[in-house]
Amino acid sequence: MPSVLLYGATGLIGSRLAIDIKTAHPQWPLTVFLRNNNADDYFKSAGADKLVHGSSTDADLVRSLSKEHDIVINAATSFDGDFVNLVISGMEERPEHSKGTLIHVSGTGNFIDHGTSGNFNPESKVWNDDNEEDIKLVNRNMFNGPTDTPILEAGERGKIITYVVCIGMTYGPNTGPSSSLGIAYTILTYNAKQHGFVPYVGDGTAVASMIHVADAVPFITKIVGVAGTEEPTGSAYSRYYILHGERVAWKDLTTVLAKTLYAKGVVSSPEPKSVPFEQAGQGEVGKLFGANMLVKGDRAARLGFKAIQPSILIALQEDLGNHTF
């Protein structure tokens, strides 16, 4: 039976994934890597077989742990290429007859069209996981390129087996030991706090691809099962899956967000406000507001993925309404 190592265990994805993996594969030994000692009881009750405390900068520890385990899951970061390279370097030290498998959780921010108008662009490219030529276009200049690119390259080198599960902007409650909102809610609420109101760009018809955490996690668990029981087929580009549940216009999303944050006393207005692209926000979030993010997951759908959870336009109100700011 394969041993499994989970990085990012306390996050929105990781905390659910630990439970899901032990439910699906109770006999497979699971190691969780975490910084927070206060989370130990949660993972012990989830059935984790081993807890290792450390940080992503503990190079020797990360490298050795990655080498020791048959399946390594990176749910910790889709941005930190240095960490991913440590993981890969450790895994590639395994002998040829005992290749390790790296399962990486990435994000569809890779596939924004870099528009700045905030308006829907019917000519924008739709990226499809069933088209390997699309996946070959992933590069280090994309939002998640610093991690996706070396992983795809490692998969093609063949010293390790790689799978990438690329998920839309992920929402839903954190049921784990952390109060973290997850990246999507965090960047949206932080940006609103910085402005004092909820911004969008242009007419707000540009769309983002969304997925509920409870839809994403079972598919990642399925990939863990595939990795542990089946021989890999195809190229690394054919083991790249895109998950999204819905496309949501930024005007619709920010309208719900503004009402929710206003009721919590976080912003000064219950209505969102259109602003020029340059004023939408710093870094990733500002770029998201101006652009379209169009993806299709035909390959993931053939493997059984189907989104069934409520829309973010419904879930957001409860998720953030229950959060203490």
RANOR-V162705 format. One line per field, one symbol per residue. phi: phi as a letter, one per 30 degrees, with the letter a starting at -180 (. if undefined). A space follows every 10 residues. Layout:
phi=???
This chain:
phi=.ddbcccidc dedddddedd ddddbddddc cccacdddce deddddjeda cbclbdcded ddddddddcd bccccdaccd dddddddddd dddddedbdd bcccccbdee cdcidbdicd cdcddcdbdd cdddddddbd ddecddcddd dddddddjdb cbbbcccdec bkddccdcce didddddddd dddddiaccb cididecccc adeddddddd dddeddddbb ddbideddcc cccacacbdd dddddddddd ddddidbcbd cdbdbdedcd ldiedddddd ccbcbbcddd dddjdadbdd eddcdedddd dcccc
